[in-house]
Amino acid sequence: MQYLVFRLYGPMASWGEAAVGGDRPSGLTPGRSAVLGLLGAALGIKRDDVSRLDALRAAGCGGDRR
């Protein structure tokens, strides 16, 4: 199995967690959706290109989980 390992560094980065009420805490790591978005952007995939985004997700970047 192949893996892509990278480090995200951003002192001002914020990774939102589940919100309950009016406040939304920030997590220490990005969620699966954020990572897929970063990879998609790096590959030049537009947000409305559903077929390429589905192919990215199916290629082991998140599996079938939604």
Secondary structure, 3 states (H helix, E strand, C coil): CCCCCCCCCCCCCCEECCCECCECCEECCCCHHHHHHHHHHHCCCCCCCHHHHHHHHHCCCCCCCC
